[in-house]
């Protein structure tokens, strides 16, 4: 499936009161979005599937289509994705190529861009390549983390990206009181001074 030149928005607002506000859920393979805008606050883009434990837990609660399992490859090219908390999340092997990743203001002190939940067997995860991390007016300096692992072994790579002053110097969070800093697979190149000690340089194969 391909999306081109579309805007998809969830305009509910106030996730601090209402909770999750997904604009788009993608549960499929070979998905391409080009020149699109996906806009919400919390949990804007679900790049599915769900992590395996939630697929099992939500049996009988979520529709079967939302619990679909599989190896889903997705590409988002020249898109703008807007949100506040965990606004790119899920278990897809997803490439974000030359996208604007825009943090929006809401009534919380901290925000998070990516919340990956990949299994250990997955080796691609979320790849942000040549992306620009921006903010709207009202988002403060040093208030946004690039990623936090929604599950152990969550995988995100940040390659040749540019960051506005809203990104926190340490870059990444381990997810509340967990020990996921010991299992998270977060990589960044070129290296940025001040990042958490558990972020690493990716092993990028030669062309």
HURABEL-V56336 format. One record per residue. N is the residue number from 0. RES is the residue in three letters. PHI is phi in whole degrees, -180 to 180 (* if undefined). Layout:
n = (N:N)
res = (RES:RES)
phi = (PHI:PHI)
This chain:
n = (0:1:2:3:4:5:6:7:8:9:10:11:12:13:14:15:16:17:18:19:20:21:22:23:24:25:26:27:28:29:30:31:32:33:34:35:36:37:38:39:40:41:42:43:44:45:46:47:48:49:50:51:52:53:54:55:56:57:58:59:60:61:62:63:64:65:66:67:68:69:70:71:72:73:74:75:76:77:78:79:80:81:82:83:84:85:86:87:88:89:90:91:92:93:94:95:96:97:98:99:100:101:102:103:104:105:106:107:108:109:110:111:112:113:114:115:116:117:118:119:120:121:122:123:124:125:126:127:128:129:130:131:132:133:134:135:136:137:138:139:140:141:142:143:144:145:146:147:148:149:150:151:152:153:154:155:156:157:158:159:160:161:162:163:164:165:166:167:168:169:170:171:172:173:174:175:176:177:178:179:180:181:182:183:184:185:186:187:188:189:190:191:192:193:194:195:196:197:198:199:200:201:202:203:204:205:206)
res = (UNK:UNK:UNK:UNK:UNK:UNK:UNK:UNK:UNK:UNK:UNK:UNK:UNK:UNK:UNK:UNK:UNK:UNK:UNK:UNK:UNK:UNK:UNK:UNK:UNK:UNK:UNK:UNK:UNK:UNK:UNK:UNK:UNK:UNK:UNK:UNK:UNK:UNK:UNK:UNK:UNK:UNK:UNK:UNK:UNK:UNK:UNK:UNK:UNK:UNK:UNK:UNK:UNK:UNK:UNK:UNK:UNK:UNK:UNK:UNK:UNK:UNK:UNK:UNK:UNK:UNK:UNK:UNK:UNK:UNK:UNK:UNK:UNK:UNK:UNK:UNK:UNK:UNK:UNK:UNK:UNK:UNK:UNK:UNK:UNK:UNK:UNK:UNK:UNK:UNK:UNK:UNK:UNK:UNK:UNK:UNK:UNK:UNK:UNK:UNK:UNK:UNK:UNK:UNK:UNK:UNK:UNK:UNK:UNK:UNK:UNK:UNK:UNK:UNK:UNK:UNK:UNK:UNK:UNK:UNK:UNK:UNK:UNK:UNK:UNK:UNK:UNK:UNK:UNK:UNK:UNK:UNK:UNK:UNK:UNK:UNK:UNK:UNK:UNK:UNK:UNK:UNK:UNK:UNK:UNK:UNK:UNK:UNK:UNK:UNK:UNK:UNK:UNK:UNK:UNK:UNK:UNK:UNK:UNK:UNK:UNK:UNK:UNK:UNK:UNK:UNK:UNK:UNK:UNK:UNK:UNK:UNK:UNK:UNK:UNK:UNK:UNK:UNK:UNK:UNK:UNK:UNK:UNK:UNK:UNK:UNK:UNK:UNK:UNK:UNK:UNK:UNK:UNK:UNK:UNK:UNK:UNK:UNK:UNK:UNK:UNK:UNK:UNK:UNK:UNK:UNK:UNK)
phi = (*:-129:-110:-136:56:-117:-117:-122:-134:-107:-103:-66:62:56:-66:-64:-103:-106:91:-56:-137:-70:-93:-141:-112:-117:-121:-171:-98:57:-96:-130:-122:-127:55:-111:-123:-120:-133:-165:-122:-85:63:-57:-119:-96:-93:-71:-92:-70:-63:-55:-66:-79:-58:-73:-64:-91:-61:87:-108:-97:-60:-57:-63:-80:-104:-63:-109:153:-97:-106:-106:-136:-131:-121:-123:54:-105:-116:-119:-117:-179:-127:-129:50:-84:-133:-143:132:-124:-70:-87:-124:-101:-109:-109:55:-99:-97:-108:-111:-85:-110:-80:-152:-84:-142:-78:-127:-133:-141:-82:-105:-132:-79:-136:-67:-80:-61:-71:-79:-120:-110:65:-91:-117:-98:-117:56:-95:-117:-98:-121:-144:-91:-59:104:-84:-76:-66:57:-118:-124:-90:-69:-163:-145:-79:-68:-138:-53:75:-51:-126:-141:-121:-118:-121:55:-98:-119:-128:-79:-71:-77:-76:-66:-58:-74:81:-134:-123:-89:83:52:-99:-84:-110:-73:-64:-83:-121:-60:-114:-113:-132:-148:-144:-67:-65:-119:-62:93:-68:-58:-67:-94:-85:-127:-82:-73:-92:-93:-66:-68:-68)
